[in-house]
Amino acid sequence: MSDHEVGQVRRFWEGLGLPGLVDVHTHFMPERVLRKVWAYFDALGPLTGGVEWPITYRHEEDERAELLRRFGVRAFTAMLYPHKAGMAQWLNDWAVDFARRTPDCLHTSTLFPEPGVETYVRRAVEAGARVFKAHVQVGAYDPADELLDPAWGVLAEAGTPVVVHCGSGPAPGKHTGPEPIARVLARHPRLRLVVAHLGMPEYEDFLDLAERYVEVRLDTTMAFTDFSERLAPFPRRALPRLADLGDRVLLGTDFPNIPYPYLHQLHALERLELGDAWLRGVCHDNAARLFGLPESRPSQGSPGSPGSQESRESRES
């Protein structure tokens, strides 16, 4: 990717007075698994809604991690997920090694409804997992499956966030939508659930859950981009609710599996015009607080601070 895009991404967060970005929804996984994911996107499989989906950052693993660093992403994740039983533990073992050699990656683990899931989830938490990923659409399982119940309990007790693709976008699954995950939250109301993609396309239903449960958060992955607005537009009447939940909205991008430049996700959030304080929280501080990273504290009105004319012009240039 060009130095021009790197410079534009950096100007975006510098103009907000931030020390960088925290992206809670990026994908790193064993290379042979990732190649199969890309092949699925290339084939316009049913889980992508049959929509043309070119992968913008089809690079080798080291190049992808280095590009995030050049963008100024201070911390990112390795969102990995199984599609069948017997796969999660193997992915978790890989993730331990990836986190060890990639210190700016938040150690990520996953789970699947199968015998032994509580044991390997507890083991992952004890090994330092900072975040979990669950993909209800790809895994085609009910998140309220009794097999998963003790694992959700472990994560709730540990306070470990779990990013869950539980919305029905880009194509519905048997167990997607708000109702199945609502049953999980009814049993585990302190679960630190991060709803991927703002719950696309059932945005307002997932806002309901975030308003009901104080530990529910939402990530912005692909939301508000031109690509997603054509397929599942966010209802503008719900923007005030999203603004009110500003301290529980987290930047996610789906890097590298996105059909547009990384910068576009940032601009899509900026053009909502919810204010620089909201953007600072979403792009850095909310996730920094969740994961125990240093937060930004720019002084209002100083050169380059969010409220200054210089700041706004730097992002627009």
N, C-alpha and C positions, 0 to 999 in steps of 0.2 A: 504494500500500500504506500502511497506517496507521502513524502514529507509534508505536503500541503495539508492532507487530512489530519496528520498528527498535530501539526501546528494549530489547526482549527479546533480540534478537540481540547487541546491544552488551553487555548485562549478562552474557551467556554468556561472551564472551571476556575481558571485564574481570575476571570472577570467576576466571578461570584465570591472571590476571596477565599476559595477552598484550597486545601493542600493537595487535592486530587479527587479521584472518584472511588466509590466502593460499588462494585457490580456484583449483586447476589445471584445472578442467573447467567453464568457462562458454562460452556460444556467442554470438559476434558474427560476422556475415557480411553480405555485401551484402543490402540490404533485400529485393530481389525474390527472392533465394534463400531468405532466412529465411521470407518469407511462404509460399513453396512448401512448406517444411518444416512450418510450422504447419498448412497445408492438408492435408498428408499425415497428421499426427496427428489432425486433425479428422475425416478420412475413415476412421479406424481401418484404415489400410493394413496389409498383411501383415507388414511389418518391425516393426510395433509389437505384433504378436501379436493384433491385433484387439481390443485392450483399450481401453476408454474412457480418454482421456488429455487432459483439459482443460489448457490452457496457463495457468498461474497469473499469469505476468508478461508479458502480451501488451501491452507498451508500446513507445513509440518508442525508437530507439537511445539518444538522449541521456538519456531518463528511466531506461532500464535501467542505464546506466553510473552515473548519479548515485545510483540506489538501492543499488547495490553499495557505493559510497563511504559512503553513510549507514549501511549495515550495518557498516561498518568493515573492508571487504575492502581490504587494502593493495595487493594485486596479484592480477590475474585474467588469464584467457586469452581468445583469440578462436578457439575450436575450430571450424574450418571444414574442409570436406572435399568432394572432387569425387565424382560418381557416374559419370563417364565420362571418356574421354581428352580432352585438350585444354582441360580446365577448371581444372586445378591452378594453372597459371602465372597465369591471370587472377585467381584467388582470392588468390594470393600477392601480386600487385600491389596488390590492394585492401587486403590486410593491412598492407602497408608504410605506406600512407596512414593506416589506422586507428590503427596504433601511434604514428605521428607526432603525431596529434591526441589520443591517449588515452595519456598517459605512464604511467599506472598499469596498463595492459594489457601483459602480457609478449608481445612481438612473436611472433606465431604464424604458421606456414606449414604447407603440406600437400604431398602427393605422390600419384602414381598410377603404376601400371606402364605406361610408355609410352616411346617413344624420346625421349631428351633429358632424362629425369628426373634423372640424375646432375648434368647441367649446371645445371638450375634449382634443385635442392636446394643445390648448392654456392654458387650465386649468392645464395640466400636466407640461408644461413649467413653468408656474407661481408657481407651487408647488415644483419646484426644479429639474425636470428631467434633467439629464446630457447628456443622449443619448437615441435615439429611435432605434427600430428594426422594419424592414419591411421584410416580406418573400413572395416574388412574386410567388415562386414555390408552397409553401404550401397553400397560400391564393387564388391562381389561379385568380388573378386580374391584370388588366393593371395598372401599376404604374402611367400612364398618364391619368387615369380616371378623368374626370372633378370634380367628388366629392372630390378627393384628392387634387386638385390644391390649394385651399386656405390653407390646412394644410401644404403642402410643403412650401407655402409662409410664414407661421408662423415660421416654423423651419429655413428657410433661414434668415429671419429677426432677429431671436433670436440667430443665429449662433450655434444652437444645432446640433451636429452630428447625422446622422442617418445611421445605418449599414443596408444595403439592400442586401438580397440574390436575386440577379437579373441574375446571370449566369445560364446556363442550366445544371449544374452538381448537383447531380449525375445523374439526369434524366431531360430531357427538359420538360418545361411546356408551356402552350399556350402563356404566356406573358413573358417568360424568354428570355435572350439574350440581347445584347447591345441596340437594336433599341428602345424598349419601354422606358427604363430609360434615353436614350439620349433625348427623347422628353421632359421628365421632366426637364433635365438640360438646354435644350434650353429655357425653360420658367423661370427657376430659377437657373441661372448660378452661384450664390453665395451659393447654397445649399451645406452644408458640408456633402457630400455623401461619405460613406465608403463602397466600393464594397467588399462584403464578398467573401472569398475563392479566392481572386485575380480575380474574374470573371470566375472561372473554368466552362467549358473548353475553353471559348472564351477569353483567357488571353490577346491576342494582341489587340483585339477590345476594351477591357476595359483599357488597357494601353493607347490606342488612346484617350479615354475620359479623363483620368488623365492628359495627356499631353495638352489637349485642355482647361480643366477647372482647375484653380489653387486650388480650394477647394475640388476637388475629391481626395480621398485617397483609399488605398486598404488594406485589412487585409489578413494575411497569412494563415488563417484557413485551415488546412489539406493540403495546397499546399506543394509540394516537398517531402511529406512523401512517403514511399514505397507503401503504400496503394493507394494513389492518383496517383502516377506516373504510376502504372499499368493500371489505368483506363483513366486518362487524363493527360498525361505528359506535363509539361511546356516546351515550345519550347526554347532550349538553345540559339537560336539566339536572343531571347528577353531579356536575362539576362542583357546586358548593359543598356537597357532601364529601367529595374527595379532598377539597381544600380543608374542611374541618378535621379530616383524618390525616392531615399532613405529617404528623409525627410518626405515623405507622405506614407510610408509603415508601417503598425502597426501589432504588434503581435496579432494573434487570434489563438485559438486552438480548439474550439468546446467542451472543457471540460464540462461535464463529458462524452459526447456522442461520444467518440472516440474509434476506434477498436485497439488501441495500447497505450503504455505508453506516458504520457505527455512529458517526456524527448525526445521522438523521434521527436516531432515537432521542438524542439530547435536544435537538431543535424541535422535535415534536412535543416534548415536554415544555420547552420554553414558550412555544406559541400558544399554550393554554392561558398564558398571562395570569397565573395564580400568584405571581410575586417571587422576588428573589429569595426571600426567607423560606418559602415553600420549596423552591428549587435546591437551596442549600441542604435542607433536610433530606429531600428525596435522593439527591445525588451523592451525599456523603454522610451527613451527621446522624440520620436515623439508623443506618446500618452500623456506623461506627459505635453508636451507643449500644446497639443490640449485641455486637461482637466484642465490645470492650476495647475498641481502638480509640486513639485520641480524636476528639472532636475539634472542629474549627471554631474559632471565636474572633472573626474579623471585627474591627471597630467600624461603627456606622459612619459613613460620610468621608472616611479617609480615602486617599487616592487608591483606586482599584477596588474599593469595597463595594458591596452589592448595591448600595444606594447611590453611588456616585455616577455622574454622567460618563466619566472615563470608563467605568466598569461596563456600562451598557454599550458604549461605542466599541469597546474591545471585542465584545461578543458578536457585534453586528458586522465587524470588518472581515 
